[in-house]
Every structure is written in C-alpha cells, then in structure tokens.
Amino acid sequence: MWPSFLPNSVEQLTESTSIALAQNIQYQPIFTPLSEQPIGTSYVKLGTNGTPILLLHGFDSSVFEFRRLLPILAEKQETWAIDLLGFGFTERNPLLSFSPSAIATHLYYSWKTLIKQPVILVGASMGGAAAIDFTLTYPEAVKNLILIDSAGFTAGPAMGKFLFPPLGYLATEFLRNPQVRQRISINAYCNPTFASVDAQLCAALHLQTSGWAQALVAFTKSGGYGSFRQKLKDIGQPTLILWGESDRILGVADAEKFKNAIANSKLIWIANCGHVPHLEKPELTAQHIFNFIAEPDD
C-alpha cells in the first residue's frame, strides 16, 4: 500500500490528499555527472495532458508540500513534483555536494530522464529560488516560470557557513523539534487551523530518512540560494508571481520587486493567505496557474 522507502509513520496520515500522494510517490535512479552511482530520486507524476507542470518544494520540505495542489492541476494537465537533491526522500549520498549548483544538475538530469520536454516550472519559497536558478542555467528546459512566495530576491542569512560541529548538529536538532516545526507551520498560514496534526506529519516524514541532518547542514554551509536580483532581467520566459497577502515568513516586499525585475511577468496577490497558497488556497492557486497557462505568449 505504501512505498517501501517511506517511514512507518506514514500510516498515521489521515487526510485523503496526504494518503493519496503518499501512495503515488515513485523512486527512480537518476544518472548524473555528480557521481558514478545513480541518485535514487523520489517524485510524483499524475495527469497526462498538455505541457508538463513541474513543482519544486521549499526548504526542508518534500513533495508532500503539494498534496493539495498537485491533484487539482493533474485533472487538466500532466503534473510532476520532484524532491530536490538533499531534500525530501531523494537519496542523500554523503559523498555528494548539496550546493545549489548540485541541486540544479540533479534536477536537470531528472528532467532529462523523466520528462524530456520543456515544462511549466513552479517553485514555492526556496523552490522558487531553485526554479529561478534552473531557468537561468537551463532555459531550454523551461517554457513558463511560476513563483509562489519565492525566495531568491533578497539574500538569505550568511550564518549557515558557520554551522560547524557541534553547532550543525544542534541546529538540526532544534529544527527537528516538533514544537519548533509546529510554530513554523502556524506562521506559514494565514488561518492557523491549517496547521493540523496531519500537516505536521507531512512536514516531518522526511526527517526520518538517512542523512537528513548532514545534508541540511551541508546545504546551509554552502551558502544556499543567494540573491538573483542582478540576473532576473535575463529571464525571458513568461513569468507568473503568486503571493499571499499575509506572508509572515518572507513578508510581502519582494513580490513587487520580482515583478519589476522580470520583464515578462505579472503579479497576483492572494487574499487571506499566508506563505503557502498551494496549501491554504489550492483551488484558487490552481485556477491562477491554469489562467496563466492559457494566456498567449507575448
């Protein structure tokens, strides 16, 4: 019933969208230049029609982040979600680098192996920064870009490079704490009732995978994603920016900055919504995506 690489606690899921996504997660060895051995990569693929949509999750997250949005999109369009290198349930080989450059390389070869045609690339939070980086590095793979409450305009904190032992261990143990994760979850929503027990479990399943803490420290020490503000002018793809009006994680100032920096872009605010419109307002988020896809390219 459940994929064998998911932890036993997956059996505690209660919401239908969470259970359905768990049952549909697949695992594929992806050959890349990063190592001689393939990287076991977790992903979900639903739907069959139109240009493929590819969803990229945020920091310390997984494909479960799209449990509500993905099935709505898949009703009309082929839709994928992939766990980025170092995150989710994708294999964390300790010999690999977990830098943004390595993430982009792994994502490119995952795309080349699984999808093989230009995609509508959707990135949420840190996934937005990963989507920007991928679009700039591999423009031939991206037809349209969609950013949801995206990181990547303002540089993140530099403290990660100082996460040497035992500070790295202490930081990840702090982040592993259920109370800490629940406070983050509550702040991510405008309506705190969305921070349910099922939501907390979805956000923590990947913490039980091998190498979670080490990969998280390695990614953070690499510097993570900085600011792309000087490179945004080079994005030629039509771009949609979706932003929750009540985002308490990244705030709201960067939304207009993205709009002004990306030439062929439009910004849509989502009312009564926090940092995760794809979880809090999945039907509305999907409708905005469909409307954007249907618009003729300028």
Secondary structure, 3 states (H helix, E strand, C coil): CCCCCCCHHHHHCCCHHHHHHHHHCEEEEECCCCCCCCEEEEEEEECCCCCCEEEECCCCCCHHHHCCHHHHHHCCCCEEEECCCCCCCCCCCCCCCCCHHHHHHHHHHHHHHHCCCCEEEEEECHHHHHHHHHHHHCHHHEEEEEEECCCCCCCCCHHHHHCCCCHHHHHHHHHHCHHHHHHHHHHHCCCHHHCCHHHHHHHHHHHHCCCHHHHHHHHHHCCCCCCCCCCHHHCCCCEEEEEECCCCCCCCHHHHHHHHHCCCEEEEEECCCCCCHHHHCHHHHHHHHHHHHHCCCC
